[in-house]
Every structure is written in C-alpha cells, then in structure tokens.
Amino acid sequence: MLVRAKMICGILLCEEKLHPMNTNSSSIFNMTIFKNQPTCSRTPEDESECRILVASINSENPNISRVTDAAKAFGVLGNRNASLRIEMFKHDDCS
C-alpha cells in the first residue's frame, strides 16, 4: 500500500521563552492558536464565535501532537517556555 505524503504549504511557529532575569514566580500557563472563519461576519459581540481552535497547550495538557486533514500540530509547554508549531496543508490557510 502506497501512502501519499501531504505537501506543506506553510508553517506557523509560536514560541515564548521567559528571560532568566525574570522572577522565579514568572511562568507561562497556556498558549492557544485560533483560526478565523472566513464566512463569519464579525461584530465585537460575537468575535469569539468567529474563531476556530487550531491548537492549545496548558498546564493540564502540556504536550500536543495531532494530525488532521488540514494541519499537523505539535506543542510543548514548560515552566518558562512554550512552543506551538502548525504545519499547514491547505493553501487557503497559508495565504
């Protein structure tokens, strides 16, 4: 059986690293990436309803590794750093 690899059209990388000079109580608690729905009419009242969750990491779920038809999502949350990487396959998402 031949498995066809999907072509990546774009990569979104979000990283946050706290500087060592920050206080010991400084931490990163979560990181989330949303995608706007292109067909949604946005008003200030319903802006959150126009967003689709793409990937999220937090203290309860500090790691993510997920593949969908549209993207691959990888993420790691540490005490003083966070990283989410989204590899996109759909050209509409990349433009």
PDB file of N, CA, C and O in Angstrom:
ATOM      1  N   MET A   1       0.839  -1.177   0.000  1.00  0.00           N
ATOM      2  CA  MET A   1       0.000   0.000   0.000  1.00  0.00           C
ATOM      3  C   MET A   1       0.886   1.242   0.000  1.00  0.00           C
ATOM      4  O   MET A   1       1.803   1.362   0.813  1.00  0.00           O
ATOM      5  N   LEU A   2       0.612   2.136  -0.892  1.00  0.00           N
ATOM      6  CA  LEU A   2       1.387   3.368  -1.032  1.00  0.00           C
ATOM      7  C   LEU A   2       0.707   4.490  -0.255  1.00  0.00           C
ATOM      8  O   LEU A   2      -0.469   4.782  -0.475  1.00  0.00           O
ATOM      9  N   VAL A   3       1.444   5.111   0.647  1.00  0.00           N
ATOM     10  CA  VAL A   3       0.922   6.228   1.426  1.00  0.00           C
ATOM     11  C   VAL A   3       1.462   7.520   0.824  1.00  0.00           C
ATOM     12  O   VAL A   3       2.670   7.690   0.654  1.00  0.00           O
ATOM     13  N   ARG A   4       0.556   8.410   0.511  1.00  0.00           N
ATOM     14  CA  ARG A   4       0.951   9.681  -0.115  1.00  0.00           C
ATOM     15  C   ARG A   4       1.154  10.742   0.964  1.00  0.00           C
ATOM     16  O   ARG A   4       0.264  10.998   1.774  1.00  0.00           O
ATOM     17  N   ALA A   5       2.310  11.341   0.962  1.00  0.00           N
ATOM     18  CA  ALA A   5       2.611  12.403   1.937  1.00  0.00           C
ATOM     19  C   ALA A   5       1.961  13.704   1.491  1.00  0.00           C
ATOM     20  O   ALA A   5       1.942  14.024   0.302  1.00  0.00           O
ATOM     21  N   LYS A   6       1.435  14.442   2.438  1.00  0.00           N
ATOM     22  CA  LYS A   6       0.831  15.734   2.121  1.00  0.00           C
ATOM     23  C   LYS A   6       1.928  16.779   1.999  1.00  0.00           C
ATOM     24  O   LYS A   6       2.932  16.733   2.710  1.00  0.00           O
ATOM     25  N   MET A   7       1.723  17.711   1.098  1.00  0.00           N
ATOM     26  CA  MET A   7       2.662  18.797   0.900  1.00  0.00           C
ATOM     27  C   MET A   7       2.326  19.938   1.862  1.00  0.00           C
ATOM     28  O   MET A   7       1.178  20.373   1.954  1.00  0.00           O
ATOM     29  N   ILE A   8       3.332  20.405   2.563  1.00  0.00           N
ATOM     30  CA  ILE A   8       3.173  21.511   3.487  1.00  0.00           C
ATOM     31  C   ILE A   8       3.288  22.816   2.702  1.00  0.00           C
ATOM     32  O   ILE A   8       4.262  23.030   1.980  1.00  0.00           O
ATOM     33  N   CYS A   9       2.281  23.690   2.850  1.00  0.00           N
ATOM     34  CA  CYS A   9       2.350  24.974   2.148  1.00  0.00           C
ATOM     35  C   CYS A   9       2.823  26.095   3.070  1.00  0.00           C
ATOM     36  O   CYS A   9       3.198  27.170   2.602  1.00  0.00           O
ATOM     37  N   GLY A  10       2.807  25.848   4.374  1.00  0.00           N
ATOM     38  CA  GLY A  10       3.254  26.878   5.296  1.00  0.00           C
ATOM     39  C   GLY A  10       3.413  26.344   6.704  1.00  0.00           C
ATOM     40  O   GLY A  10       2.802  25.344   7.080  1.00  0.00           O
ATOM     41  N   ILE A  11       4.239  27.023   7.475  1.00  0.00           N
ATOM     42  CA  ILE A  11       4.477  26.651   8.874  1.00  0.00           C
ATOM     43  C   ILE A  11       4.288  27.887   9.736  1.00  0.00           C
ATOM     44  O   ILE A  11       4.831  28.954   9.452  1.00  0.00           O
ATOM     45  N   LEU A  12       3.506  27.718  10.795  1.00  0.00           N
ATOM     46  CA  LEU A  12       3.325  28.774  11.779  1.00  0.00           C
ATOM     47  C   LEU A  12       3.993  28.301  13.062  1.00  0.00           C
ATOM     48  O   LEU A  12       3.643  27.250  13.599  1.00  0.00           O
ATOM     49  N   LEU A  13       4.947  29.073  13.550  1.00  0.00           N
ATOM     50  CA  LEU A  13       5.667  28.721  14.767  1.00  0.00           C
ATOM     51  C   LEU A  13       5.498  29.839  15.780  1.00  0.00           C
ATOM     52  O   LEU A  13       5.879  30.982  15.527  1.00  0.00           O
ATOM     53  N   CYS A  14       4.927  29.505  16.922  1.00  0.00           N
ATOM     54  CA  CYS A  14       4.754  30.460  18.018  1.00  0.00           C
ATOM     55  C   CYS A  14       5.583  29.972  19.195  1.00  0.00           C
ATOM     56  O   CYS A  14       5.407  28.848  19.666  1.00  0.00           O
ATOM     57  N   GLU A  15       6.486  30.819  19.664  1.00  0.00           N
ATOM     58  CA  GLU A  15       7.346  30.458  20.785  1.00  0.00           C
ATOM     59  C   GLU A  15       7.372  31.599  21.800  1.00  0.00           C
ATOM     60  O   GLU A  15       7.321  32.775  21.442  1.00  0.00           O
ATOM     61  N   GLU A  16       7.453  31.226  23.048  1.00  0.00           N
ATOM     62  CA  GLU A  16       7.611  32.195  24.125  1.00  0.00           C
ATOM     63  C   GLU A  16       8.632  31.626  25.095  1.00  0.00           C
ATOM     64  O   GLU A  16       8.485  30.503  25.578  1.00  0.00           O
ATOM     65  N   LYS A  17       9.663  32.404  25.376  1.00  0.00           N
ATOM     66  CA  LYS A  17      10.691  31.998  26.335  1.00  0.00           C
ATOM     67  C   LYS A  17      10.886  33.134  27.320  1.00  0.00           C
ATOM     68  O   LYS A  17      11.156  34.268  26.922  1.00  0.00           O
ATOM     69  N   LEU A  18      10.752  32.838  28.594  1.00  0.00           N
ATOM     70  CA  LEU A  18      10.969  33.858  29.610  1.00  0.00           C
ATOM     71  C   LEU A  18      12.456  34.047  29.836  1.00  0.00           C
ATOM     72  O   LEU A  18      13.213  33.079  29.912  1.00  0.00           O
ATOM     73  N   HIS A  19      12.854  35.264  29.940  1.00  0.00           N
ATOM     74  CA  HIS A  19      14.257  35.603  30.168  1.00  0.00           C
ATOM     75  C   HIS A  19      14.672  35.135  31.559  1.00  0.00           C
ATOM     76  O   HIS A  19      13.882  35.247  32.496  1.00  0.00           O
ATOM     77  N   PRO A  20      15.883  34.618  31.721  1.00  0.00           N
ATOM     78  CA  PRO A  20      16.338  34.155  33.038  1.00  0.00           C
ATOM     79  C   PRO A  20      16.310  35.239  34.114  1.00  0.00           C
ATOM     80  O   PRO A  20      16.269  34.927  35.304  1.00  0.00           O
ATOM     81  N   MET A  21      16.331  36.504  33.709  1.00  0.00           N
ATOM     82  CA  MET A  21      16.323  37.587  34.684  1.00  0.00           C
ATOM     83  C   MET A  21      14.930  37.806  35.289  1.00  0.00           C
ATOM     84  O   MET A  21      14.797  38.491  36.303  1.00  0.00           O
ATOM     85  N   ASN A  22      13.889  37.224  34.670  1.00  0.00           N
ATOM     86  CA  ASN A  22      12.543  37.353  35.235  1.00  0.00           C
ATOM     87  C   ASN A  22      12.505  36.670  36.598  1.00  0.00           C
ATOM     88  O   ASN A  22      13.331  35.804  36.887  1.00  0.00           O
ATOM     89  N   THR A  23      11.574  37.049  37.408  1.00  0.00           N
ATOM     90  CA  THR A  23      11.478  36.478  38.749  1.00  0.00           C
ATOM     91  C   THR A  23      11.169  34.988  38.692  1.00  0.00           C
ATOM     92  O   THR A  23      10.654  34.487  37.692  1.00  0.00           O
ATOM     93  N   ASN A  24      11.486  34.297  39.762  1.00  0.00           N
ATOM     94  CA  ASN A  24      11.233  32.859  39.826  1.00  0.00           C
ATOM     95  C   ASN A  24       9.750  32.537  39.721  1.00  0.00           C
ATOM     96  O   ASN A  24       9.386  31.430  39.323  1.00  0.00           O
ATOM     97  N   SER A  25       8.895  33.478  40.070  1.00  0.00           N
ATOM     98  CA  SER A  25       7.460  33.217  40.011  1.00  0.00           C
ATOM     99  C   SER A  25       6.890  33.400  38.602  1.00  0.00           C
ATOM    100  O   SER A  25       5.712  33.118  38.386  1.00  0.00           O
ATOM    101  N   SER A  26       7.684  33.860  37.648  1.00  0.00           N
ATOM    102  CA  SER A  26       7.215  34.021  36.273  1.00  0.00           C
ATOM    103  C   SER A  26       7.051  32.656  35.625  1.00  0.00           C
ATOM    104  O   SER A  26       7.947  31.815  35.690  1.00  0.00           O
ATOM    105  N   SER A  27       5.909  32.447  35.003  1.00  0.00           N
ATOM    106  CA  SER A  27       5.620  31.181  34.327  1.00  0.00           C
ATOM    107  C   SER A  27       4.726  31.432  33.134  1.00  0.00           C
ATOM    108  O   SER A  27       4.061  32.464  33.049  1.00  0.00           O
ATOM    109  N   ILE A  28       4.713  30.491  32.220  1.00  0.00           N
ATOM    110  CA  ILE A  28       3.787  30.504  31.100  1.00  0.00           C
ATOM    111  C   ILE A  28       2.728  29.454  31.418  1.00  0.00           C
ATOM    112  O   ILE A  28       3.055  28.302  31.706  1.00  0.00           O
ATOM    113  N   PHE A  29       1.473  29.850  31.364  1.00  0.00           N
ATOM    114  CA  PHE A  29       0.396  28.947  31.763  1.00  0.00           C
ATOM    115  C   PHE A  29      -0.330  28.317  30.587  1.00  0.00           C
ATOM    116  O   PHE A  29      -0.853  27.210  30.715  1.00  0.00           O
ATOM    117  N   ASN A  30      -0.375  29.000  29.433  1.00  0.00           N
ATOM    118  CA  ASN A  30      -1.036  28.411  28.268  1.00  0.00           C
ATOM    119  C   ASN A  30      -0.626  29.150  27.003  1.00  0.00           C
ATOM    120  O   ASN A  30      -0.095  30.261  27.047  1.00  0.00           O
ATOM    121  N   MET A  31      -0.887  28.501  25.878  1.00  0.00           N
ATOM    122  CA  MET A  31      -0.685  29.103  24.566  1.00  0.00           C
ATOM    123  C   MET A  31      -1.746  28.492  23.650  1.00  0.00           C
ATOM    124  O   MET A  31      -1.936  27.275  23.635  1.00  0.00           O
ATOM    125  N   THR A  32      -2.434  29.342  22.890  1.00  0.00           N
ATOM    126  CA  THR A  32      -3.525  28.885  22.038  1.00  0.00           C
ATOM    127  C   THR A  32      -3.447  29.587  20.687  1.00  0.00           C
ATOM    128  O   THR A  32      -3.136  30.775  20.606  1.00  0.00           O
ATOM    129  N   ILE A  33      -3.734  28.834  19.631  1.00  0.00           N
ATOM    130  CA  ILE A  33      -3.793  29.382  18.274  1.00  0.00           C
ATOM    131  C   ILE A  33      -5.211  29.178  17.755  1.00  0.00           C
ATOM    132  O   ILE A  33      -5.753  28.074  17.798  1.00  0.00           O
ATOM    133  N   PHE A  34      -5.801  30.275  17.260  1.00  0.00           N
ATOM    134  CA  PHE A  34      -7.131  30.235  16.664  1.00  0.00           C
ATOM    135  C   PHE A  34      -7.038  30.566  15.184  1.00  0.00           C
ATOM    136  O   PHE A  34      -6.077  31.187  14.729  1.00  0.00           O
ATOM    137  N   LYS A  35      -8.044  30.145  14.447  1.00  0.00           N
ATOM    138  CA  LYS A  35      -8.180  30.477  13.029  1.00  0.00           C
ATOM    139  C   LYS A  35      -9.528  31.173  12.864  1.00  0.00           C
ATOM    140  O   LYS A  35     -10.528  30.713  13.415  1.00  0.00           O
ATOM    141  N   ASN A  36      -9.569  32.263  12.123  1.00  0.00           N
ATOM    142  CA  ASN A  36     -10.823  32.954  11.856  1.00  0.00           C
ATOM    143  C   ASN A  36     -11.620  32.213  10.795  1.00  0.00           C
ATOM    144  O   ASN A  36     -11.060  31.715   9.819  1.00  0.00           O
ATOM    145  N   GLN A  37     -12.928  32.142  10.991  1.00  0.00           N
ATOM    146  CA  GLN A  37     -13.811  31.572   9.974  1.00  0.00           C
ATOM    147  C   GLN A  37     -14.008  32.610   8.885  1.00  0.00           C
ATOM    148  O   GLN A  37     -14.469  33.713   9.176  1.00  0.00           O
ATOM    149  N   PRO A  38     -13.678  32.299   7.656  1.00  0.00           N
ATOM    150  CA  PRO A  38     -13.766  33.312   6.599  1.00  0.00           C
ATOM    151  C   PRO A  38     -15.193  33.755   6.298  1.00  0.00           C
ATOM    152  O   PRO A  38     -15.393  34.871   5.817  1.00  0.00           O
ATOM    153  N   THR A  39     -16.187  32.918   6.567  1.00  0.00           N
ATOM    154  CA  THR A  39     -17.569  33.260   6.229  1.00  0.00           C
ATOM    155  C   THR A  39     -18.310  33.924   7.379  1.00  0.00           C
ATOM    156  O   THR A  39     -19.495  34.232   7.248  1.00  0.00           O
ATOM    157  N   CYS A  40     -17.656  34.144   8.474  1.00  0.00           N
ATOM    158  CA  CYS A  40     -18.302  34.700   9.666  1.00  0.00           C
ATOM    159  C   CYS A  40     -18.288  36.223   9.608  1.00  0.00           C
ATOM    160  O   CYS A  40     -17.260  36.833   9.315  1.00  0.00           O
ATOM    161  N   SER A  41     -19.435  36.827   9.891  1.00  0.00           N
ATOM    162  CA  SER A  41     -19.468  38.290   9.980  1.00  0.00           C
ATOM    163  C   SER A  41     -19.112  38.670  11.407  1.00  0.00           C
ATOM    164  O   SER A  41     -19.774  38.252  12.357  1.00  0.00           O
ATOM    165  N   ARG A  42     -18.068  39.459  11.548  1.00  0.00           N
ATOM    166  CA  ARG A  42     -17.545  39.782  12.873  1.00  0.00           C
ATOM    167  C   ARG A  42     -18.145  41.061  13.427  1.00  0.00           C
ATOM    168  O   ARG A  42     -18.157  42.108  12.779  1.00  0.00           O
ATOM    169  N   THR A  43     -18.634  40.939  14.633  1.00  0.00           N
ATOM    170  CA  THR A  43     -19.016  42.104  15.415  1.00  0.00           C
ATOM    171  C   THR A  43     -18.347  41.935  16.770  1.00  0.00           C
ATOM    172  O   THR A  43     -18.011  40.811  17.142  1.00  0.00           O
ATOM    173  N   PRO A  44     -18.144  42.990  17.506  1.00  0.00           N
ATOM    174  CA  PRO A  44     -17.481  42.861  18.815  1.00  0.00           C
ATOM    175  C   PRO A  44     -18.188  41.870  19.740  1.00  0.00           C
ATOM    176  O   PRO A  44     -17.540  41.237  20.574  1.00  0.00           O
ATOM    177  N   GLU A  45     -19.506  41.727  19.604  1.00  0.00           N
ATOM    178  CA  GLU A  45     -20.260  40.842  20.482  1.00  0.00           C
ATOM    179  C   GLU A  45     -20.016  39.358  20.184  1.00  0.00           C
ATOM    180  O   GLU A  45     -20.016  38.538  21.103  1.00  0.00           O
ATOM    181  N   ASP A  46     -19.811  39.014  18.936  1.00  0.00           N
ATOM    182  CA  ASP A  46     -19.673  37.594  18.586  1.00  0.00           C
ATOM    183  C   ASP A  46     -18.309  37.234  18.003  1.00  0.00           C
ATOM    184  O   ASP A  46     -18.179  36.226  17.309  1.00  0.00           O
ATOM    185  N   GLU A  47     -17.295  38.048  18.278  1.00  0.00           N
ATOM    186  CA  GLU A  47     -15.965  37.809  17.713  1.00  0.00           C
ATOM    187  C   GLU A  47     -15.443  36.417  18.067  1.00  0.00           C
ATOM    188  O   GLU A  47     -14.845  35.750  17.223  1.00  0.00           O
ATOM    189  N   SER A  48     -15.664  35.970  19.307  1.00  0.00           N
ATOM    190  CA  SER A  48     -15.159  34.661  19.711  1.00  0.00           C
ATOM    191  C   SER A  48     -15.847  33.535  18.959  1.00  0.00           C
ATOM    192  O   SER A  48     -15.262  32.464  18.792  1.00  0.00           O
ATOM    193  N   GLU A  49     -17.074  33.750  18.502  1.00  0.00           N
ATOM    194  CA  GLU A  49     -17.779  32.730  17.738  1.00  0.00           C
ATOM    195  C   GLU A  49     -17.237  32.601  16.326  1.00  0.00           C
ATOM    196  O   GLU A  49     -17.549  31.630  15.636  1.00  0.00           O
ATOM    197  N   CYS A  50     -16.436  33.551  15.884  1.00  0.00           N
ATOM    198  CA  CYS A  50     -15.857  33.526  14.548  1.00  0.00           C
ATOM    199  C   CYS A  50     -14.501  32.833  14.522  1.00  0.00           C
ATOM    200  O   CYS A  50     -13.862  32.753  13.473  1.00  0.00           O
ATOM    201  N   ARG A  51     -14.062  32.331  15.675  1.00  0.00           N
ATOM    202  CA  ARG A  51     -12.743  31.701  15.759  1.00  0.00           C
ATOM    203  C   ARG A  51     -12.877  30.186  15.909  1.00  0.00           C
ATOM    204  O   ARG A  51     -13.778  29.687  16.583  1.00  0.00           O
ATOM    205  N   ILE A  52     -11.962  29.478  15.268  1.00  0.00           N
ATOM    206  CA  ILE A  52     -11.884  28.025  15.363  1.00  0.00           C
ATOM    207  C   ILE A  52     -10.585  27.696  16.094  1.00  0.00           C
ATOM    208  O   ILE A  52      -9.523  28.206  15.734  1.00  0.00           O
ATOM    209  N   LEU A  53     -10.663  26.863  17.100  1.00  0.00           N
ATOM    210  CA  LEU A  53      -9.471  26.443  17.833  1.00  0.00           C
ATOM    211  C   LEU A  53      -8.627  25.538  16.946  1.00  0.00           C
ATOM    212  O   LEU A  53      -9.117  24.532  16.434  1.00  0.00           O
ATOM    213  N   VAL A  54      -7.360  25.894  16.765  1.00  0.00           N
ATOM    214  CA  VAL A  54      -6.432  25.083  15.980  1.00  0.00           C
ATOM    215  C   VAL A  54      -5.600  24.195  16.898  1.00  0.00           C
ATOM    216  O   VAL A  54      -5.500  22.988  16.678  1.00  0.00           O
ATOM    217  N   ALA A  55      -5.006  24.791  17.923  1.00  0.00           N
ATOM    218  CA  ALA A  55      -4.176  24.032  18.863  1.00  0.00           C
ATOM    219  C   ALA A  55      -4.044  24.810  20.161  1.00  0.00           C
ATOM    220  O   ALA A  55      -4.073  26.041  20.170  1.00  0.00           O
ATOM    221  N   SER A  56      -3.898  24.078  21.255  1.00  0.00           N
ATOM    222  CA  SER A  56      -3.762  24.712  22.554  1.00  0.00           C
ATOM    223  C   SER A  56      -2.964  23.807  23.486  1.00  0.00           C
ATOM    224  O   SER A  56      -3.129  22.587  23.482  1.00  0.00           O
ATOM    225  N   ILE A  57      -2.099  24.424  24.281  1.00  0.00           N
ATOM    226  CA  ILE A  57      -1.385  23.715  25.341  1.00  0.00           C
ATOM    227  C   ILE A  57      -1.595  24.479  26.630  1.00  0.00           C
ATOM    228  O   ILE A  57      -1.701  25.706  26.621  1.00  0.00           O
ATOM    229  N   ASN A  58      -1.654  23.763  27.732  1.00  0.00           N
ATOM    230  CA  ASN A  58      -1.820  24.393  29.039  1.00  0.00           C
ATOM    231  C   ASN A  58      -1.239  23.462  30.097  1.00  0.00           C
ATOM    232  O   ASN A  58      -0.715  22.395  29.775  1.00  0.00           O
ATOM    233  N   SER A  59      -1.333  23.868  31.351  1.00  0.00           N
ATOM    234  CA  SER A  59      -0.708  23.078  32.419  1.00  0.00           C
ATOM    235  C   SER A  59      -1.334  21.698  32.562  1.00  0.00           C
ATOM    236  O   SER A  59      -0.655  20.769  33.000  1.00  0.00           O
ATOM    237  N   GLU A  60      -2.598  21.532  32.210  1.00  0.00           N
ATOM    238  CA  GLU A  60      -3.242  20.222  32.274  1.00  0.00           C
ATOM    239  C   GLU A  60      -2.893  19.351  31.075  1.00  0.00           C
ATOM    240  O   GLU A  60      -2.855  18.126  31.192  1.00  0.00           O
ATOM    241  N   ASN A  61      -2.638  19.961  29.931  1.00  0.00           N
ATOM    242  CA  ASN A  61      -2.270  19.267  28.693  1.00  0.00           C
ATOM    243  C   ASN A  61      -1.041  19.955  28.100  1.00  0.00           C
ATOM    244  O   ASN A  61      -1.167  20.728  27.151  1.00  0.00           O
ATOM    245  N   PRO A  62       0.161  19.680  28.657  1.00  0.00           N
ATOM    246  CA  PRO A  62       1.355  20.425  28.253  1.00  0.00           C
ATOM    247  C   PRO A  62       1.968  19.986  26.924  1.00  0.00           C
ATOM    248  O   PRO A  62       2.871  20.655  26.421  1.00  0.00           O
ATOM    249  N   ASN A  63       1.503  18.888  26.348  1.00  0.00           N
ATOM    250  CA  ASN A  63       2.048  18.404  25.079  1.00  0.00           C
ATOM    251  C   ASN A  63       0.916  18.141  24.098  1.00  0.00           C
ATOM    252  O   ASN A  63      -0.167  17.700  24.481  1.00  0.00           O
ATOM    253  N   ILE A  64       1.182  18.417  22.831  1.00  0.00           N
ATOM    254  CA  ILE A  64       0.213  18.108  21.798  1.00  0.00           C
ATOM    255  C   ILE A  64       0.959  17.582  20.579  1.00  0.00           C
ATOM    256  O   ILE A  64       2.016  18.092  20.209  1.00  0.00           O
ATOM    257  N   SER A  65       0.398  16.571  19.974  1.00  0.00           N
ATOM    258  CA  SER A  65       0.873  16.041  18.702  1.00  0.00           C
ATOM    259  C   SER A  65      -0.367  15.509  17.995  1.00  0.00           C
ATOM    260  O   SER A  65      -0.894  14.453  18.347  1.00  0.00           O
ATOM    261  N   ARG A  66      -0.826  16.258  16.990  1.00  0.00           N
ATOM    262  CA  ARG A  66      -2.082  15.904  16.343  1.00  0.00           C
ATOM    263  C   ARG A  66      -1.967  16.167  14.845  1.00  0.00           C
ATOM    264  O   ARG A  66      -1.353  17.142  14.411  1.00  0.00           O
ATOM    265  N   VAL A  67      -2.575  15.271  14.068  1.00  0.00           N
ATOM    266  CA  VAL A  67      -2.596  15.422  12.618  1.00  0.00           C
ATOM    267  C   VAL A  67      -4.047  15.390  12.156  1.00  0.00           C
ATOM    268  O   VAL A  67      -4.806  14.497  12.532  1.00  0.00           O
ATOM    269  N   THR A  68      -4.429  16.371  11.337  1.00  0.00           N
ATOM    270  CA  THR A  68      -5.761  16.399  10.732  1.00  0.00           C
ATOM    271  C   THR A  68      -5.582  16.504   9.219  1.00  0.00           C
ATOM    272  O   THR A  68      -4.458  16.506   8.717  1.00  0.00           O
ATOM    273  N   ASP A  69      -6.681  16.591   8.509  1.00  0.00           N
ATOM    274  CA  ASP A  69      -6.601  16.765   7.052  1.00  0.00           C
ATOM    275  C   ASP A  69      -5.990  18.106   6.683  1.00  0.00           C
ATOM    276  O   ASP A  69      -5.386  18.247   5.620  1.00  0.00           O
ATOM    277  N   ALA A  70      -6.148  19.098   7.566  1.00  0.00           N
ATOM    278  CA  ALA A  70      -5.705  20.450   7.250  1.00  0.00           C
ATOM    279  C   ALA A  70      -4.325  20.789   7.784  1.00  0.00           C
ATOM    280  O   ALA A  70      -3.642  21.645   7.221  1.00  0.00           O
ATOM    281  N   ALA A  71      -3.890  20.122   8.882  1.00  0.00           N
ATOM    282  CA  ALA A  71      -2.638  20.548   9.511  1.00  0.00           C
ATOM    283  C   ALA A  71      -2.094  19.490  10.464  1.00  0.00           C
ATOM    284  O   ALA A  71      -2.798  18.575  10.891  1.00  0.00           O
ATOM    285  N   LYS A  72      -0.807  19.655  10.779  1.00  0.00           N
ATOM    286  CA  LYS A  72      -0.165  18.913  11.865  1.00  0.00           C
ATOM    287  C   LYS A  72       0.115  19.929  12.960  1.00  0.00           C
ATOM    288  O   LYS A  72       0.572  21.037  12.678  1.00  0.00           O
ATOM    289  N   ALA A  73      -0.153  19.562  14.205  1.00  0.00           N
ATOM    290  CA  ALA A  73       0.101  20.460  15.329  1.00  0.00           C
ATOM    291  C   ALA A  73       1.002  19.764  16.329  1.00  0.00           C
ATOM    292  O   ALA A  73       0.749  18.629  16.731  1.00  0.00           O
ATOM    293  N   PHE A  74       2.066  20.464  16.726  1.00  0.00           N
ATOM    294  CA  PHE A  74       3.000  19.965  17.730  1.00  0.00           C
ATOM    295  C   PHE A  74       3.174  21.069  18.768  1.00  0.00           C
ATOM    296  O   PHE A  74       3.334  22.234  18.406  1.00  0.00           O
ATOM    297  N   GLY A  75       3.146  20.724  20.035  1.00  0.00           N
ATOM    298  CA  GLY A  75       3.310  21.739  21.055  1.00  0.00           C
ATOM    299  C   GLY A  75       3.879  21.192  22.343  1.00  0.00           C
ATOM    300  O   GLY A  75       3.651  20.038  22.705  1.00  0.00           O
ATOM    301  N   VAL A  76       4.629  22.048  23.034  1.00  0.00           N
ATOM    302  CA  VAL A  76       5.237  21.705  24.326  1.00  0.00           C
ATOM    303  C   VAL A  76       5.152  22.936  25.219  1.00  0.00           C
ATOM    304  O   VAL A  76       5.473  24.049  24.803  1.00  0.00           O
ATOM    305  N   LEU A  77       4.714  22.712  26.455  1.00  0.00           N
ATOM    306  CA  LEU A  77       4.660  23.775  27.450  1.00  0.00           C
ATOM    307  C   LEU A  77       5.558  23.389  28.607  1.00  0.00           C
ATOM    308  O   LEU A  77       5.368  22.349  29.239  1.00  0.00           O
ATOM    309  N   GLY A  78       6.544  24.240  28.880  1.00  0.00           N
ATOM    310  CA  GLY A  78       7.412  24.066  30.033  1.00  0.00           C
ATOM    311  C   GLY A  78       7.115  25.167  31.035  1.00  0.00           C
ATOM    312  O   GLY A  78       6.227  25.988  30.805  1.00  0.00           O
ATOM    313  N   ASN A  79       7.830  25.195  32.122  1.00  0.00           N
ATOM    314  CA  ASN A  79       7.596  26.206  33.149  1.00  0.00           C
ATOM    315  C   ASN A  79       7.938  27.606  32.647  1.00  0.00           C
ATOM    316  O   ASN A  79       7.239  28.565  32.974  1.00  0.00           O
ATOM    317  N   ARG A  80       8.994  27.732  31.866  1.00  0.00           N
ATOM    318  CA  ARG A  80       9.442  29.054  31.419  1.00  0.00           C
ATOM    319  C   ARG A  80       9.505  29.175  29.898  1.00  0.00           C
ATOM    320  O   ARG A  80      10.101  30.115  29.372  1.00  0.00           O
ATOM    321  N   ASN A  81       8.883  28.214  29.183  1.00  0.00           N
ATOM    322  CA  ASN A  81       8.854  28.303  27.728  1.00  0.00           C
ATOM    323  C   ASN A  81       7.634  27.569  27.185  1.00  0.00           C
ATOM    324  O   ASN A  81       7.096  26.665  27.824  1.00  0.00           O
ATOM    325  N   ALA A  82       7.214  27.973  25.998  1.00  0.00           N
ATOM    326  CA  ALA A  82       6.096  27.338  25.309  1.00  0.00           C
ATOM    327  C   ALA A  82       6.349  27.416  23.814  1.00  0.00           C
ATOM    328  O   ALA A  82       6.935  28.377  23.315  1.00  0.00           O
ATOM    329  N   SER A  83       5.898  26.391  23.111  1.00  0.00           N
ATOM    330  CA  SER A  83       6.090  26.357  21.674  1.00  0.00           C
ATOM    331  C   SER A  83       4.932  25.610  21.016  1.00  0.00           C
ATOM    332  O   SER A  83       4.584  24.505  21.434  1.00  0.00           O
ATOM    333  N   LEU A  84       4.337  26.212  19.990  1.00  0.00           N
ATOM    334  CA  LEU A  84       3.331  25.566  19.157  1.00  0.00           C
ATOM    335  C   LEU A  84       3.772  25.695  17.702  1.00  0.00           C
ATOM    336  O   LEU A  84       4.092  26.788  17.234  1.00  0.00           O
ATOM    337  N   ARG A  85       3.786  24.575  16.999  1.00  0.00           N
ATOM    338  CA  ARG A  85       4.174  24.556  15.584  1.00  0.00           C
ATOM    339  C   ARG A  85       3.012  23.948  14.790  1.00  0.00           C
ATOM    340  O   ARG A  85       2.563  22.838  15.078  1.00  0.00           O
ATOM    341  N   ILE A  86       2.541  24.681  13.806  1.00  0.00           N
ATOM    342  CA  ILE A  86       1.450  24.225  12.959  1.00  0.00           C
ATOM    343  C   ILE A  86       1.979  24.110  11.535  1.00  0.00           C
ATOM    344  O   ILE A  86       2.434  25.099  10.959  1.00  0.00           O
ATOM    345  N   GLU A  87       1.923  22.913  10.967  1.00  0.00           N
ATOM    346  CA  GLU A  87       2.283  22.687   9.567  1.00  0.00           C
ATOM    347  C   GLU A  87       0.979  22.609   8.786  1.00  0.00           C
ATOM    348  O   GLU A  87       0.164  21.716   9.022  1.00  0.00           O
ATOM    349  N   MET A  88       0.779  23.537   7.860  1.00  0.00           N
ATOM    350  CA  MET A  88      -0.494  23.656   7.146  1.00  0.00           C
ATOM    351  C   MET A  88      -0.430  23.015   5.768  1.00  0.00           C
ATOM    352  O   MET A  88       0.576  23.109   5.064  1.00  0.00           O
ATOM    353  N   PHE A  89      -1.539  22.354   5.396  1.00  0.00           N
ATOM    354  CA  PHE A  89      -1.638  21.679   4.107  1.00  0.00           C
ATOM    355  C   PHE A  89      -2.568  22.385   3.131  1.00  0.00           C
ATOM    356  O   PHE A  89      -2.429  22.223   1.918  1.00  0.00           O
ATOM    357  N   LYS A  90      -3.520  23.172   3.648  1.00  0.00           N
ATOM    358  CA  LYS A  90      -4.494  23.841   2.784  1.00  0.00           C
ATOM    359  C   LYS A  90      -3.980  25.205   2.357  1.00  0.00           C
ATOM    360  O   LYS A  90      -3.573  26.007   3.198  1.00  0.00           O
ATOM    361  N   HIS A  91      -3.996  25.473   1.058  1.00  0.00           N
ATOM    362  CA  HIS A  91      -3.481  26.740   0.538  1.00  0.00           C
ATOM    363  C   HIS A  91      -4.281  27.939   1.040  1.00  0.00           C
ATOM    364  O   HIS A  91      -3.730  29.031   1.175  1.00  0.00           O
ATOM    365  N   ASP A  92      -5.565  27.754   1.318  1.00  0.00           N
ATOM    366  CA  ASP A  92      -6.360  28.861   1.868  1.00  0.00           C
ATOM    367  C   ASP A  92      -5.817  29.273   3.235  1.00  0.00           C
ATOM    368  O   ASP A  92      -5.816  30.459   3.564  1.00  0.00           O
ATOM    369  N   ASP A  93      -5.356  28.312   4.032  1.00  0.00           N
ATOM    370  CA  ASP A  93      -4.794  28.624   5.347  1.00  0.00           C
ATOM    371  C   ASP A  93      -3.439  29.314   5.230  1.00  0.00           C
ATOM    372  O   ASP A  93      -3.073  30.117   6.088  1.00  0.00           O
ATOM    373  N   CYS A  94      -2.704  29.008   4.186  1.00  0.00           N
ATOM    374  CA  CYS A  94      -1.358  29.559   4.019  1.00  0.00           C
ATOM    375  C   CYS A  94      -1.367  30.971   3.449  1.00  0.00           C
ATOM    376  O   CYS A  94      -0.389  31.701   3.603  1.00  0.00           O
ATOM    377  N   SER A  95      -2.449  31.365   2.797  1.00  0.00           N
ATOM    378  CA  SER A  95      -2.468  32.707   2.191  1.00  0.00           C
ATOM    379  C   SER A  95      -3.052  33.754   3.070  1.00  0.00           C
ATOM    380  O   SER A  95      -3.125  34.918   2.678  1.00  0.00           O
TER     381      SER A  95
END
